[in-house]
């Protein structure tokens, strides 16, 4: 007979059904940062039963301690501050379980070309906008960050015009 290892013991532990403990745990998590409903449920369900997790989650939403709308704003600000584009945001939002109605109004208000231009301005200090290979590197860098090809070209064109006019 094989012997049990200590790492196998956690697999046998029963998840608790205490909704108040689940709620306390959810609040502890939410004091550190925002979580999407999907993420928070994943954290709770790892330690608590489905009914306790859902009860705690519902109370957090009801009391406005958890909000997918607020989480979408935080995620969008983070994506923009890191110089990523709309495709990257949509990917992250999908991974976090956000529905489009929770982020659409914020997403549509962003000037993604301006975000791309800001990223290019930082990156182009190391490269020349007049060199063809450097321009291709900059376009590829934007594309990898989740910008559409038309936005990449537009941002590069605007930045080139800005620099040539001496602004």
C-alpha positions as CSV (number, residue, x, y, z in Angstrom):
1,X,0.0,0.0,0.0
2,X,1.3,3.4,-0.9
3,X,1.8,5.8,2.0
4,X,0.1,9.2,2.1
5,X,2.2,12.2,1.7
6,X,1.5,15.5,3.5
7,X,0.8,17.1,0.1
8,X,-2.1,14.6,-0.5
9,X,-3.8,15.6,2.8
10,X,-5.0,19.0,1.4
11,X,-6.9,17.1,-1.3
12,X,-9.0,15.3,1.3
13,X,-9.9,18.3,3.4
14,X,-13.5,19.2,3.3
15,X,-14.5,22.7,2.3
16,X,-16.3,24.5,5.0
17,X,-19.9,25.6,4.5
18,X,-19.7,28.6,6.8
19,X,-20.8,31.7,4.8
20,X,-19.7,34.1,7.5
21,X,-16.1,32.8,7.3
22,X,-16.3,33.0,3.5
23,X,-17.5,36.6,3.8
24,X,-14.7,37.5,6.2
25,X,-12.2,35.9,3.8
26,X,-13.7,37.9,0.8
27,X,-13.4,41.1,2.7
28,X,-9.8,40.4,3.5
29,X,-9.1,39.8,-0.1
30,X,-10.9,43.0,-1.2
31,X,-8.9,45.1,1.2
32,X,-5.8,44.4,-0.8
33,X,-7.2,45.1,-4.3
34,X,-10.2,45.0,-6.5
35,X,-11.3,41.6,-7.8
36,X,-13.8,40.7,-10.5
37,X,-16.8,38.7,-9.4
38,X,-15.3,35.7,-11.3
39,X,-11.9,36.0,-9.7
40,X,-13.3,36.4,-6.2
41,X,-15.6,33.4,-6.6
42,X,-12.6,31.4,-7.7
43,X,-10.7,32.4,-4.6
44,X,-13.6,31.7,-2.3
45,X,-14.6,28.3,-3.9
46,X,-11.1,27.0,-3.3
47,X,-11.6,27.2,0.4
48,X,-15.4,27.2,0.9
49,X,-18.4,25.3,-0.4
50,X,-20.3,26.6,-3.4
51,X,-23.3,27.8,-1.3
52,X,-21.0,29.6,1.2
53,X,-19.0,31.2,-1.6
54,X,-22.0,32.4,-3.5
55,X,-23.6,33.8,-0.3
56,X,-20.4,35.7,0.6
57,X,-20.1,36.9,-3.0
58,X,-23.7,38.1,-3.1
59,X,-23.3,40.0,0.1
60,X,-20.1,41.7,-1.1
61,X,-21.9,42.8,-4.3
62,X,-25.0,43.9,-2.4
63,X,-22.9,46.1,-0.1
64,X,-20.9,47.4,-3.1
65,X,-17.6,46.0,-1.8
66,X,-17.2,44.1,-5.0
67,X,-18.1,45.7,-8.3
68,X,-17.3,44.5,-11.8
69,X,-17.8,48.0,-13.0
70,X,-15.2,49.4,-10.7
71,X,-12.8,46.5,-11.4
72,X,-13.2,47.2,-15.2
73,X,-12.1,50.8,-14.5
74,X,-9.1,49.7,-12.5
75,X,-8.1,47.1,-15.2
76,X,-8.5,49.7,-18.0
77,X,-6.3,52.3,-16.2
78,X,-3.7,49.6,-15.6
79,X,-3.7,48.5,-19.2
80,X,-3.4,52.1,-20.4
81,X,-0.6,53.0,-17.9
82,X,1.4,50.1,-19.1
83,X,1.1,51.1,-22.7
84,X,-1.1,48.2,-23.9
85,X,-3.9,48.4,-26.4
86,X,-7.5,47.5,-26.8
87,X,-6.9,43.9,-27.8
88,X,-4.9,43.3,-24.7
89,X,-7.6,44.8,-22.5
90,X,-10.3,42.7,-24.1
91,X,-8.2,39.6,-23.5
92,X,-7.6,40.4,-19.9
93,X,-11.2,41.3,-19.3
94,X,-12.3,38.0,-20.8
95,X,-9.8,36.2,-18.5
96,X,-11.2,38.0,-15.5
97,X,-14.7,37.1,-16.4
98,X,-15.9,40.6,-17.1
99,X,-19.0,41.1,-19.3
100,X,-18.9,43.8,-21.9
101,X,-21.7,45.8,-20.2
102,X,-19.4,46.4,-17.2
103,X,-16.6,47.9,-19.3
104,X,-18.0,49.1,-22.6
105,X,-18.6,52.7,-21.6
106,X,-15.1,53.1,-20.3
107,X,-13.5,51.2,-23.2
108,X,-15.2,53.3,-25.8
109,X,-14.1,56.6,-24.2
110,X,-10.4,55.8,-24.5
111,X,-8.4,57.4,-27.3
112,X,-6.4,54.3,-28.2
113,X,-4.4,56.2,-30.9
114,X,-3.3,58.6,-28.2
115,X,-2.3,55.7,-25.9
116,X,-0.3,54.2,-28.7
117,X,1.4,57.5,-29.5
118,X,2.3,58.0,-25.9
119,X,3.9,54.5,-25.8
120,X,5.7,55.3,-29.1
121,X,7.0,58.6,-27.8
122,X,8.7,56.8,-24.9
123,X,10.0,54.0,-27.1
124,X,11.2,56.1,-30.0
125,X,13.7,58.0,-27.9
126,X,15.9,55.0,-28.5
127,X,15.1,54.6,-32.2
128,X,15.0,56.8,-35.2
129,X,11.6,57.5,-36.8
130,X,13.3,58.2,-40.1
131,X,15.0,54.8,-40.3
132,X,12.8,52.1,-42.0
133,X,13.9,49.3,-39.8
134,X,13.3,51.3,-36.6
135,X,9.8,52.2,-37.8
136,X,9.1,48.5,-38.4
137,X,10.3,47.7,-34.9
138,X,8.1,50.3,-33.4
139,X,5.1,49.1,-35.4
140,X,5.7,45.5,-34.4
141,X,6.1,46.6,-30.8
142,X,2.7,48.3,-30.9
143,X,1.1,45.3,-32.6
144,X,2.4,43.0,-29.9
145,X,1.0,45.2,-27.2
146,X,-2.5,44.8,-28.6
147,X,-3.1,47.7,-31.0
148,X,-4.8,47.3,-34.4
149,X,-2.6,47.8,-37.4
150,X,-4.5,50.9,-38.4
151,X,-4.0,52.4,-34.9
152,X,-0.3,51.5,-35.1
153,X,0.2,53.3,-38.4
154,X,-1.9,56.3,-37.3
155,X,0.1,56.7,-34.1
156,X,3.5,56.4,-35.9
157,X,2.4,58.9,-38.6
158,X,1.2,61.4,-36.0
159,X,4.3,61.1,-33.9
160,X,6.5,61.5,-37.0
161,X,4.6,64.7,-38.0
162,X,4.9,66.0,-34.5
163,X,8.6,65.5,-34.4
164,X,9.2,66.9,-37.9
165,X,7.2,70.0,-37.0
166,X,9.3,70.4,-33.8
167,X,6.5,70.3,-31.2
